[in-house]
């Protein structure tokens, strides 16, 4: 079953289930999380194309993990780093907290962040948490996953590179937008696609109808259950949280940026299409940035002389 949010009235919305015979709407007031575990309502209603909102009205938290170490290796090579990954990368699945207020519908335009000249996409899949837990084993974490959603982490690579030198984590390089696929595929329906190392589905990225990557969503170094279990170490995972897989290898421009025929970073007017089969499509256009707002720079040195 594919759970969606559809607009209704002036700024309202309603939860529905997309089935082969159309869209079935749940009673008003039904939440997305309740629908993920509920019986499909009787009666089909027409489903207007392109009228789905982001399937989560506002995630409690977004943890964006590094589930594919080959993505990190590829990105390092593109930056000219040839050394093997430091051992810490294999010790645990790294993640950062993304901005849960930045969620966009699958067809909503994505504006360039002010000041960036290296805007990128990242094809991922997010596990949506349906039940709370803390200090979970991977086996226990499996029962907390209510569904899966196509997830695009938009990244200002030049800003991200500057922020990396501060060694304080992700900031404005990752703050502007996260696009979610049109629906959440329930865990029950996804069960036949699940593998220890991902989802056995074909995924692809096209920019202005030109292919960037076509691959299968397999090869994760940590399973979704392991990512959720790690997220729960000493912390609560709550219904409505999203734990994202990290970028499938080849699924971002950075990994291709050292190639002789690199197309360049995303520009205003570019049309981006991410296809994840049963998880649906993200089809969006890159919009121009708002004006740059300047801020005051702090002094880099301070007087150290002590006077009486």
URWO-V621916 format. One record per pair of residues at least 12 apart in sequence whose ideal C-beta (glycine too) atoms are under 10 Angstrom apart, sorted by sequence separation. I is the first residue (numbers start at 0). GAP is how many residues later the second one is. If there is no record, write none. Layout:
I|GAP, I|GAP
This chain:
2|12, 3|12, 5|12, 13|12, 14|12, 25|12, 72|12, 128|12, 130|12, 131|12, 158|12, 159|12, 160|12, 201|12, 202|12, 230|12, 252|12, 270|12, 271|12, 2|13, 3|13, 13|13, 14|13, 25|13, 71|13, 129|13, 130|13, 158|13, 159|13, 201|13, 202|13, 227|13, 229|13, 252|13, 270|13, 271|13, 1|14, 2|14, 3|14, 13|14, 14|14, 15|14, 25|14, 26|14, 126|14, 129|14, 130|14, 158|14, 159|14, 184|14, 201|14, 202|14, 228|14, 269|14, 270|14, 271|14, 1|15, 2|15, 12|15, 13|15, 14|15, 25|15, 126|15, 128|15, 129|15, 130|15, 154|15, 155|15, 157|15, 158|15, 200|15, 201|15, 202|15, 227|15, 269|15, 270|15, 0|16, 1|16, 11|16, 13|16, 14|16, 23|16, 24|16, 68|16, 72|16, 127|16, 128|16, 129|16, 155|16, 156|16, 158|16, 184|16, 199|16, 200|16, 226|16, 268|16, 269|16, 0|17, 1|17, 5|17, 7|17, 14|17, 23|17, 71|17, 126|17, 127|17, 128|17, 129|17, 152|17, 155|17, 158|17, 198|17, 199|17, 200|17, 226|17, 267|17, 268|17, 269|17, 0|18, 14|18, 16|18, 23|18, 24|18, 126|18, 127|18, 128|18, 154|18, 155|18, 197|18, 198|18, 199|18, 224|18, 226|18, 267|18, 268|18, 3|19, 5|19, 12|19, 14|19, 15|19, 16|19, 23|19, 24|19, 35|19, 126|19, 127|19, 153|19, 154|19, 155|19, 197|19, 198|19, 223|19, 226|19, 266|19, 267|19, 268|19, 7|20, 14|20, 23|20, 24|20, 34|20, 68|20, 126|20, 127|20, 153|20, 154|20, 155|20, 196|20, 197|20, 223|20, 265|20, 267|20, 1|21, 3|21, 14|21, 16|21, 18|21, 21|21, 22|21, 23|21, 68|21, 125|21, 126|21, 127|21, 152|21, 153|21, 154|21, 194|21, 196|21, 197|21, 198|21, 223|21, 264|21, 266|21, 267|21, 16|22, 20|22, 21|22, 22|22, 24|22, 31|22, 71|22, 125|22, 126|22, 153|22, 154|22, 194|22, 195|22, 196|22, 197|22, 222|22, 0|23, 2|23, 14|23, 16|23, 20|23, 21|23, 22|23, 23|23, 31|23, 32|23, 65|23, 124|23, 125|23, 127|23, 153|23, 194|23, 196|23, 221|23, 250|23, 15|24, 16|24, 19|24, 21|24, 22|24, 31|24, 68|24, 124|24, 125|24, 126|24, 152|24, 153|24, 192|24, 194|24, 195|24, 196|24, 221|24, 15|25, 18|25, 21|25, 22|25, 31|25, 67|25, 68|25, 123|25, 124|25, 125|25, 151|25, 152|25, 153|25, 194|25, 196|25, 197|25, 198|25, 219|25, 220|25, 4|26, 14|26, 20|26, 30|26, 65|26, 66|26, 123|26, 124|26, 125|26, 151|26, 152|26, 195|26, 196|26, 197|26, 219|26, 2|27, 4|27, 16|27, 65|27, 66|27, 122|27, 123|27, 125|27, 150|27, 151|27, 195|27, 196|27, 3|28, 15|28, 18|28, 22|28, 64|28, 65|28, 66|28, 97|28, 122|28, 123|28, 150|28, 151|28, 194|28, 195|28, 216|28, 219|28, 247|28, 2|29, 15|29, 17|29, 22|29, 64|29, 65|29, 121|29, 122|29, 123|29, 149|29, 150|29, 151|29, 193|29, 195|29, 218|29, 2|30, 4|30, 62|30, 63|30, 64|30, 65|30, 121|30, 122|30, 149|30, 150|30, 193|30, 195|30, 217|30, 218|30, 2|31, 3|31, 15|31, 63|31, 64|31, 120|31, 121|31, 148|31, 149|31, 193|31, 216|31, 2|32, 62|32, 63|32, 120|32, 121|32, 148|32, 149|32, 215|32, 2|33, 61|33, 62|33, 63|33, 119|33, 120|33, 121|33, 147|33, 148|33, 149|33, 214|33, 0|34, 2|34, 17|34, 61|34, 62|34, 63|34, 119|34, 120|34, 148|34, 149|34, 189|34, 214|34, 216|34, 0|35, 2|35, 61|35, 62|35, 118|35, 119|35, 147|35, 148|35, 149|35, 212|35, 214|35, 15|36, 60|36, 61|36, 118|36, 119|36, 146|36, 147|36, 148|36, 212|36, 213|36, 214|36, 0|37, 2|37, 60|37, 61|37, 117|37, 118|37, 119|37, 146|37, 147|37, 186|37, 212|37, 0|38, 61|38, 117|38, 118|38, 119|38, 145|38, 146|38, 147|38, 211|38, 212|38, 0|39, 5|39, 12|39, 13|39, 58|39, 60|39, 61|39, 115|39, 116|39, 117|39, 118|39, 146|39, 147|39, 211|39, 212|39, 12|40, 14|40, 58|40, 59|40, 61|40, 115|40, 116|40, 117|40, 118|40, 119|40, 145|40, 146|40, 211|40, 5|41, 6|41, 12|41, 58|41, 61|41, 112|41, 114|41, 115|41, 116|41, 117|41, 144|41, 145|41, 146|41, 147|41, 211|41, 5|42, 14|42, 57|42, 58|42, 109|42, 111|42, 112|42, 113|42, 115|42, 116|42, 117|42, 144|42, 145|42, 146|42, 147|42, 212|42, 3|43, 57|43, 58|43, 105|43, 110|43, 112|43, 114|43, 115|43, 117|43, 143|43, 146|43, 204|43, 211|43, 212|43, 6|44, 12|44, 55|44, 58|44, 105|44, 109|44, 111|44, 114|44, 115|44, 142|44, 211|44, 5|45, 6|45, 7|45, 57|45, 112|45, 113|45, 141|45, 144|45, 147|45, 202|45, 204|45, 4|46, 5|46, 6|46, 56|46, 105|46, 112|46, 147|46, 198|46, 203|46, 204|46, 206|46, 3|47, 4|47, 5|47, 55|47, 197|47, 202|47, 203|47, 204|47, 3|48, 4|48, 54|48, 102|48, 103|48, 202|48, 204|48, 3|49, 4|49, 53|49, 144|49, 198|49, 1|50, 3|50, 4|50, 52|50, 53|50, 54|50, 103|50, 197|50, 3|51, 4|51, 52|51, 53|51, 54|51, 70|51, 101|51, 147|51, 149|51, 211|51, 2|52, 4|52, 52|52, 53|52, 101|52, 121|52, 125|52, 127|52, 141|52, 1|53, 2|53, 51|53, 52|53, 53|53, 70|53, 97|53, 119|53, 147|53, 149|53, 151|53, 209|53, 50|54, 51|54, 52|54, 53|54, 123|54, 125|54, 129|54, 49|55, 51|55, 52|55, 97|55, 117|55, 125|55, 207|55, 49|56, 50|56, 67|56, 115|56, 121|56, 124|56, 127|56, 129|56, 206|56, 49|57, 66|57, 95|57, 114|57, 115|57, 118|57, 126|57, 127|57, 129|57, 206|57, 48|58, 63|58, 66|58, 113|58, 120|58, 125|58, 127|58, 137|58, 183|58, 64|59, 112|59, 127|59, 206|59, 207|59, 216|59, 63|60, 112|60, 115|60, 124|60, 126|60, 206|60, 211|60, 216|60, 64|61, 112|61, 207|61, 209|61, 211|61, 212|61, 213|61, 215|61, 63|62, 64|62, 112|62, 113|62, 179|62, 207|62, 208|62, 210|62, 211|62, 216|62, 62|63, 112|63, 126|63, 206|63, 207|63, 61|64, 62|64, 111|64, 112|64, 177|64, 206|64, 207|64, 208|64, 110|65, 111|65, 124|65, 205|65, 206|65, 207|65, 62|66, 109|66, 110|66, 177|66, 205|66, 206|66, 58|67, 109|67, 149|67, 204|67, 205|67, 60|68, 108|68, 109|68, 204|68, 205|68, 58|69, 59|69, 107|69, 109|69, 147|69, 203|69, 204|69, 205|69, 55|70, 58|70, 108|70, 203|70, 204|70, 98|71, 107|71, 202|71, 203|71, 55|72, 96|72, 97|72, 101|72, 103|72, 106|72, 107|72, 202|72, 203|72, 54|73, 95|73, 96|73, 101|73, 103|73, 105|73, 124|73, 201|73, 202|73, 203|73, 95|74, 100|74, 101|74, 102|74, 103|74, 104|74, 105|74, 124|74, 200|74, 201|74, 202|74, 94|75, 95|75, 98|75, 101|75, 102|75, 103|75, 104|75, 105|75, 106|75, 200|75, 201|75, 97|76, 98|76, 101|76, 102|76, 103|76, 104|76, 105|76, 124|76, 147|76, 200|76, 202|76, 96|77, 97|77, 98|77, 100|77, 101|77, 102|77, 104|77, 105|77, 198|77, 199|77, 200|77, 203|77, 204|77, 205|77, 78|78, 95|78, 98|78, 99|78, 124|78, 198|78, 200|78, 97|79, 98|79, 123|79, 144|79, 198|79, 206|79, 97|80, 122|80, 144|80, 198|80, 122|81, 141|81, 143|81, 74|82, 78|82, 122|82, 140|82, 141|82, 142|82, 144|82, 121|83, 140|83, 141|83, 144|83, 120|84, 137|84, 140|84, 141|84, 143|84, 192|84, 137|85, 139|85, 140|85, 142|85, 143|85, 192|85, 120|86, 137|86, 138|86, 140|86, 141|86, 191|86, 192|86, 63|87, 137|87, 140|87, 141|87, 143|87, 136|88, 137|88, 139|88, 140|88, 143|88, 189|88, 61|89, 63|89, 122|89, 135|89, 136|89, 137|89, 139|89, 140|89, 188|89, 189|89, 58|90, 122|90, 137|90, 138|90, 140|90, 61|91, 120|91, 137|91, 140|91, 150|91, 152|91, 184|91, 35|92, 54|92, 122|92, 124|92, 135|92, 136|92, 137|92, 139|92, 144|92, 150|92, 151|92, 154|92, 184|92, 36|93, 55|93, 123|93, 135|93, 143|93, 145|93, 148|93, 150|93, 152|93, 160|93, 178|93, 180|93, 184|93, 35|94, 36|94, 54|94, 122|94, 134|94, 135|94, 143|94, 145|94, 147|94, 150|94, 152|94, 159|94, 180|94, 184|94, 32|95, 53|95, 54|95, 124|95, 132|95, 135|95, 136|95, 143|95, 148|95, 150|95, 151|95, 156|95, 178|95, 180|95, 182|95, 183|95, 184|95, 31|96, 32|96, 33|96, 126|96, 132|96, 135|96, 140|96, 150|96, 156|96, 182|96, 183|96, 32|97, 126|97, 134|97, 135|97, 143|97, 147|97, 154|97, 156|97, 180|97, 181|97, 182|97, 6|98, 31|98, 32|98, 125|98, 126|98, 132|98, 133|98, 134|98, 144|98, 154|98, 180|98, 181|98, 124|99, 128|99, 132|99, 133|99, 134|99, 143|99, 151|99, 152|99, 154|99, 179|99, 180|99, 181|99, 4|100, 126|100, 131|100, 133|100, 134|100, 151|100, 156|100, 179|100, 180|100, 181|100, 126|101, 133|101, 134|101, 135|101, 180|101, 181|101, 3|102, 128|102, 132|102, 133|102, 140|102, 179|102, 128|103, 132|103, 133|103, 178|103, 126|104, 131|104, 132|104, 133|104, 178|104, 131|105, 132|105, 178|105, 63|106, 130|106, 131|106, 132|106, 128|107, 130|107, 131|107, 157|107, 176|107, 128|108, 129|108, 130|108, 131|108, 156|108, 35|109, 36|109, 128|109, 129|109, 131|109, 155|109, 35|110, 36|110, 63|110, 126|110, 128|110, 129|110, 34|111, 35|111, 127|111, 128|111, 129|111, 154|111, 34|112, 61|112, 127|112, 128|112, 153|112, 32|113, 127|113, 128|113, 175|113, 31|114, 32|114, 63|114, 126|114, 127|114, 128|114, 31|115, 125|115, 126|115, 127|115, 61|116, 125|116, 126|116, 125|117, 126|117, 123|118, 125|118, 126|118, 153|118, 58|119, 124|119, 125|119, 123|120, 124|120, 151|120, 58|121, 123|121, 124|121, 121|122, 122|122, 123|122, 151|122, 123|123, 124|123, 150|123, 53|124, 55|124, 121|124, 122|124, 123|124, 149|124, 2|125, 53|125, 54|125, 121|125, 122|125, 149|125, 150|125, 53|126, 54|126, 120|126, 121|126, 122|126, 149|126, 52|127, 53|127, 54|127, 92|127, 119|127, 122|127, 123|127, 148|127, 149|127, 51|128, 53|128, 54|128, 55|128, 92|128, 122|128, 123|128, 147|128, 149|128, 150|128, 51|129, 52|129, 54|129, 67|129, 92|129, 121|129, 122|129, 149|129, 51|130, 54|130, 66|130, 67|130, 91|130, 92|130, 120|130, 121|130, 147|130, 148|130, 149|130, 151|130, 153|130, 50|131, 51|131, 66|131, 89|131, 120|131, 121|131, 147|131, 148|131, 149|131, 150|131, 49|132, 88|132, 94|132, 119|132, 120|132, 121|132, 146|132, 149|132, 151|132, 153|132, 48|133, 92|133, 119|133, 120|133, 121|133, 91|134, 92|134, 118|134, 119|134, 94|135, 117|135, 119|135, 92|136, 93|136, 94|136, 117|136, 119|136, 92|137, 119|137, 91|138, 92|138, 102|139, 117|139, 99|140, 91|141, 99|141, 99|142, 2|143, 2|144, 97|144, 120|144, 1|145, 119|145, 120|145, 0|146, 2|146, 97|146, 117|146, 118|146, 119|146, 1|147, 116|147, 117|147, 118|147, 35|148, 70|148, 94|148, 116|148, 117|148, 118|148, 34|149, 35|149, 36|149, 67|149, 69|149, 71|149, 94|149, 115|149, 118|149, 120|149, 35|150, 36|150, 67|150, 68|150, 69|150, 70|150, 92|150, 115|150, 116|150, 123|150, 31|151, 32|151, 34|151, 35|151, 36|151, 67|151, 68|151, 69|151, 94|151, 118|151, 120|151, 122|151, 124|151, 31|152, 35|152, 66|152, 67|152, 68|152, 92|152, 93|152, 121|152, 122|152, 123|152, 66|153, 67|153, 68|153, 92|153, 111|153, 120|153, 122|153, 125|153, 65|154, 66|154, 67|154, 111|154, 124|154, 64|155, 65|155, 66|155, 111|155, 65|156, 66|156, 109|156, 111|156, 64|157, 66|157, 110|157, 111|158, 64|159, 66|159, 108|159, 122|159, 66|160, 109|160, 64|161, 65|161, 120|161, 64|162, 109|162, 64|163, 120|163, 17|164, 62|164, 17|165, 62|165, 64|165, 120|165, 16|166, 64|166, 15|167, 17|167, 62|167, 118|167, 62|168, 105|168, 16|169, 60|170, 118|170, 62|172, 74|172, 109|172, 73|173, 115|173, 60|174, 62|174, 70|174, 71|174, 74|174, 77|174, 105|174, 106|174, 107|174, 109|174, 111|174, 114|174, 60|175, 70|175, 71|175, 73|175, 77|175, 78|175, 105|175, 106|175, 108|175, 109|175, 110|175, 111|175, 113|175, 59|176, 60|176, 66|176, 70|176, 72|176, 73|176, 77|176, 105|176, 106|176, 107|176, 108|176, 109|176, 110|176, 111|176, 112|176, 113|176, 114|176, 115|176, 3|177, 4|177, 59|177, 60|177, 66|177, 67|177, 68|177, 69|177, 70|177, 71|177, 73|177, 74|177, 77|177, 104|177, 105|177, 106|177, 107|177, 108|177, 109|177, 110|177, 111|177, 112|177, 113|177, 114|177, 3|178, 4|178, 59|178, 62|178, 63|178, 64|178, 65|178, 66|178, 67|178, 69|178, 70|178, 73|178, 76|178, 77|178, 78|178, 79|178, 103|178, 105|178, 106|178, 108|178, 110|178, 111|178, 113|178, 114|178, 1|179, 3|179, 4|179, 58|179, 59|179, 60|179, 61|179, 62|179, 63|179, 64|179, 65|179, 66|179, 67|179, 69|179, 70|179, 74|179, 75|179, 77|179, 78|179, 104|179, 107|179, 108|179, 110|179, 112|179, 113|179, 114|179, 1|180, 2|180, 3|180, 59|180, 60|180, 61|180, 62|180, 63|180, 64|180, 65|180, 66|180, 67|180, 68|180, 69|180, 70|180, 73|180, 74|180, 77|180, 103|180, 113|180, 1|181, 2|181, 58|181, 59|181, 60|181, 61|181, 62|181, 63|181, 64|181, 65|181, 66|181, 67|181, 70|181, 73|181, 76|181, 77|181, 0|182, 1|182, 2|182, 57|182, 58|182, 59|182, 60|182, 61|182, 63|182, 67|182, 72|182, 73|182, 74|182, 0|183, 1|183, 2|183, 56|183, 58|183, 63|183, 67|183, 70|183, 71|183, 73|183, 74|183, 0|184, 1|184, 55|184, 70|184, 73|184, 77|184, 0|185, 55|185, 69|185, 55|186, 0|187, 1|187, 0|188, 0|189, 35|203, 33|205, 32|206, 31|207, 32|207, 30|208, 31|208, 30|209, 54|225, 51|228, 49|233, 17|262, 1|276, 3|276, 1|277, 1|278
